[in-house]
Structures are given as structure tokens and as C-alpha cells.
Amino acid sequence: MSNLQPDDEKPLDPAQASIVAKVRWLMLISGFATVLGIAVVIAVIGYRVFKDEGRVADVIATLPKGAKVISTAVAEDRIAVTVEINGALEIRTFELRSLKPAGRLRFATEP
């Protein structure tokens, strides 16, 4: 039989057919919105993962004449460099991603 409805079901009246058509349309729109939302989330995650890849920073930090780097350390998003300048210690911090100076801590003896 070429009829899509089973033999024991009667055809829908026009009001019921209209409601079924509206529900199908709303399901189509809902499915499209879901797929679009998932695509946006995946695109944002991909952008954040790959936006800094391949970027190389070339920075020169100048030190006073006679200064000597004692040690370096990395903590969270900072690089700390301990420098000896004329016998006094100083800690300079830099942002890890941009390598911009973030702060300087100088140690001095009490008079």
C-alpha cells in the first residue's frame, strides 16, 4: 500500500494538521538553534586555544652596568628575575605572555 498512514488511523482534520505542521516547524527551528549554539561554543574554544600559537616575543630587558642575574623563577603568569646590582639584590617581575615589566622589588639595609 502506498498510503503512509496505517489502515486503522483516520486522517487528521485541517486544524490538527495545522498544529502538527507548526510543531514540526518549531522542532526544526529548535534543532537549528541547538546546532548553531554548539558551533559557536566550539568556535570560541578553538579561537582561545589557537589565538596565541605561533606568536614569538622578542624582548630585551636592559640592566645597569655591572648587574648580574642571580636566578629566575616562573610562578603562575609571572617570571621573576633576581638581579644583583652593586651588591644589592633586586627582584624584577615580568608578565609571562607579553614579557612586559610587572614590578620591581628592591632590598635595602636599614641605616
Sequence and secondary structure as in RCSB ss.txt:
>XXXX:A:sequence
MSNLQPDDEKPLDPAQASIVAKVRWLMLISGFATVLGIAVVIAVIGYRVFKDEGRVADVIATLPKGAKVISTAVA
EDRIAVTVEINGALEIRTFELRSLKPAGRLRFATEP
>XXXX:A:secstr
   SS TTS    HHHHHHHHHHHHHHHHHHHHHHHHHHHHHHHHHHHHHSSTT          TT EEEEEEEE
TTEEEEEEEETTEEEEEEEETTT  EEEEEE     
